[in-house]
Amino acid sequence: MPESQKSALVATLPPSREQSLAAIVILLLLFVLFFVALSFAPIQLSEVDVFIPIVATVMFLTDSITATLLFASSRYSAHEPY
């Protein structure tokens, strides 16, 4: 493929060394935070009646944002129709 036809989307570019290192550091930090949070597992929290509606609303919003971003990305990276 000629250089002028290559996609310039961030999703198609390979990560730099710094980005790979940052991803590994974040992964290790998340593992540490997981094990710290695991130590609080036996603690019972108080009941919250609106938990399910709040979670459902947040899931709807994040799914809508993800769908919009995926649609926009596919519109810009799609090949010409045949």
C-alpha positions in Angstrom: 0.0 0.0 0.0 1.4 3.4 -0.9 2.4 5.7 1.9 -0.3 8.2 0.9 -3.1 5.7 1.4 -2.1 4.5 4.9 -4.5 5.2 7.6 -3.5 7.9 10.1 -5.9 6.8 12.8 -4.4 6.5 16.3 -5.9 3.0 16.6 -3.8 1.7 13.7 -0.5 3.2 14.7 2.0 1.0 16.7 2.7 2.1 20.3 5.9 3.8 21.1 8.3 2.5 23.7 7.0 5.1 26.2 3.4 4.1 25.6 4.2 0.4 26.1 6.0 1.2 29.3 3.2 3.4 30.5 0.7 0.6 29.8 2.8 -1.9 31.8 3.1 0.6 34.8 -0.7 1.2 34.7 -1.3 -2.6 34.6 1.0 -3.2 37.6 -0.7 -0.3 39.5 -4.1 -1.8 38.8 -3.0 -5.2 40.2 -1.7 -3.5 43.3 -4.9 -1.6 43.8 -6.9 -4.8 43.2 -5.1 -6.6 46.0 -5.4 -3.6 48.4 -9.2 -3.5 47.7 -9.3 -7.3 48.2 -8.3 -6.8 51.8 -11.6 -4.9 52.4 -13.8 -7.7 50.9 -15.1 -8.9 54.3 -16.5 -5.5 55.2 -20.3 -5.3 54.7 -21.5 -1.9 53.3 -24.9 -0.4 54.0 -27.7 -1.1 51.5 -28.4 1.5 48.8 -31.8 1.2 47.2 -30.9 3.2 44.1 -27.8 1.2 43.2 -29.3 -0.8 40.3 -30.9 2.2 38.5 -27.7 4.2 38.9 -25.6 1.3 37.4 -28.1 0.8 34.6 -27.9 4.6 33.7 -24.1 4.7 33.8 -24.0 1.5 31.6 -26.5 3.1 29.1 -24.4 6.3 28.9 -21.1 4.6 28.5 -22.5 2.2 25.9 -24.0 5.1 24.0 -20.7 7.0 24.0 -18.8 3.8 22.9 -21.3 3.2 20.1 -21.0 6.8 18.9 -17.2 6.7 18.9 -17.1 3.3 17.1 -19.6 4.6 14.5 -17.6 7.8 13.9 -14.3 5.8 13.7 -15.8 3.4 11.1 -17.2 6.3 9.1 -13.7 7.8 8.8 -11.8 4.6 8.2 -14.2 2.9 5.9 -13.1 2.1 2.4 -14.9 3.4 -0.7 -18.0 1.5 -1.5 -17.9 -0.8 -4.5 
